[in-house]
Amino acid sequence: MKLTICHLYPDLLDLYGDRGNILALAARCRWRGIEPEIQEVSLGESLDFTGMDILFLGGGSDREQGILVQDLMRREKDLRQAIENGLVVLGICGGYQMLGNYYQMAGGEKIPGLGILDLWTIAGTKRLIGNVVAELHPTALKIDSESNLARDNSELKLRTLVGFENHSGKTYLGKGVSPLGKVSVGHGNNDQDGTEGVRYRNVFGTYLHGPLLPKNPHLTDILLELALIRRGFDSCLTELDDYLETLAHKTMVNKLLKQA
Amino acid sequence: MKRTWRFWVALWVGKFITIGLQISGKKGTTLPGKIAQKIAPEIMKHLSASYTEGIVIVTGTNGKTTTANLLASILREAGKSFAFNQAGANLVTGITGALLQNTQWNGSSSTKLALLEVDEATVPKFCGQVTPSLAIVTNFFRDQLDRYGELDTTVHLVKESLSPETLLILNADDPLVAQFGLGSVRTCFYGVESTPDSCLESHETREAKFCPACGIELKYSLFHYGQLGFYHCQGCGFHRPEPHVLAQNVVAADDLLNFQVGAAAFSTSLQGYYNLYNALAALTAARQLGIEDGLIAKGLRAFIPQAGRMERFRLTGGEVTLTLVKNPTGFNQVIQTILSADKPLRIMIGINDLAADGRDISWLWDVDFERLGMREERIQHIICSGLRAEDMALRLKYAGIPEDKLVIEHSLPAAVNLLQQGRRGDEAAFLLPTYTLLFTLRELLAEQQQKAGLTVIEDRTRKEGAGT
């Protein structure tokens, strides 16, 4: 068994320890005897969405983000098709924003995004920085209902996401997509409606760094599971000893909820 | 310059508080600075007006305190007196406090020269009031991004705020720093030819992958560490400038770092090749101030590492080394140094997430702990402490350290004891705390060192007593 994980633009989108997300995906494959193949694809290099199982888009500084939206635009059709075919995608911060319709600058100018997810981002005046706890949306981590593995969050040991946000863009969700969760601590998508992140088909977008995946093993495993199901493997993932992951997750959640 | 009544009130109130603090035995230059600032917001401008030999500032991400202290050591060797914000109080309040302390009741300064460490985010505010004669810029790395916003912004703000009248002393090997020289006339570059650690390829997380001038990817023919090395841009031709002060024949031997600049030989007792840059920066600035090489060499040699920079303590179980960790590049350098000791290892890592440490601890995942993971057979255990001990342990698990070698211990005294429990003579022990844990830990170790010293003396008297 093998899963191909593509880290897109690792040299541009690697702010805030996002590399840790790839480390988490790879380690949790290896520990289960699944061979992880990490593809690092840089600006201008060839990219084949059909050959990959999980696509990771991290966050970058504003300048670097501008460079690569142009590059991604050329591959927009292929990516859209792959997503409609169930490609598992995790977009964080800048990687999340660019999947949407546009990013509106402070002066009103709109930089077009890939337009694959029904959401848009508007530049804010203050930076939204700090720890976040989000209560998972009831169906946020649900596995496709066509599969006999359909289940909801009640089966999960952890029902929160924990991480660190640092963004000035405010993201608003359209009708075609649902949020990943509801913030209990922190600002979330836009500091107004209490939503955090997005889920559309097998695409997950969020503002949470931390990095996100090591300390949210339930989310990591859903990404792996979705990718396996898409490849036709039907079995559930073997349980891992998640003592440290759960401890790190719960320690932070409890501390933050207490402070709030 | 016209001095307002506000200035006089601020000066005298500030000086009274300074004296009050001294009488009551308290240290600190921040409080008087803070209050004086409140009374006269432009007080730095007035306080800095009478330094006729100049004002030297040191800024950048890593090495500010070390560089400033090395330069101070050289200045002392050259018999100069100067104002100095010694305790690393490098924000507006600390700088104001240091200047206040060096200002007489009549408003004139007691010395003609000032040496100030200035936090990179404070440079714009500082330079709004003061025009330094020399500015040393050490390097730029990802550090506490949550406080400063993104690195690009910080670099840009520092660059914009430095006056064309200021002579810039720049690290030629860091493209983010060297770009300050583009279009500037008054520059002096320092750099390194190579160190034993320099290599053709780099796998570290690094900054500045793209040309700061045109945005095209930078090519490297040699890496020293991080993004420091020999770089050039294929787009606009921006490249590592030829250093005016170049370190050659770099060798680490007998706890000394030796190097040559031209025919002159220098050495420092600091460890780690990143400290070579700090020594070079201080050396370059000292030459600009007209100090001769002989005195510079003496000053560099006389410097004893300050609090928590590879500081050694002798405890009953053996020697331990304490060193501050605060960002990926610094931490990678520390890991490199630890592994080069070639001994079995005991390590304590303390991670806090208070404002001074950086609230966002995701930088831990940019540190190359995998290098420790690859040598885990040499590691006895790693004790994780501090407010984010669990996160640290988790990071190490994913770096390949077996879970049974990881210990979470929130209490610092207990963590220090665990570090030493059952320690064998050949094992090296390191304590790696973030900023807000450093001083508590240091006091704890100093106390234990004193006790250990007493025990040694007692043992000796007992033995001598037994002989008679």
Interface residues (C-beta under 8 A of the other chain):
Chain A: D11 L12 D14 L15 Y16 G17 D18 R19 G20 L23 A24 A27 L43 S61 D62 R63 E64 I67 R127 I129 G130 N131 F164 N166 H209 G210 P211 P214 K215 D241 Y243 L244 E245 L247 A248 T251 M252
Chain B: L145 D146 G149 E150 L151 D152 T205 K209 F210 G215 E217 R359 D360 I361 S362 W363 L364 W365 D366 E390 D391 A393 L394 R395 K397 Y398 E403 L406 I408
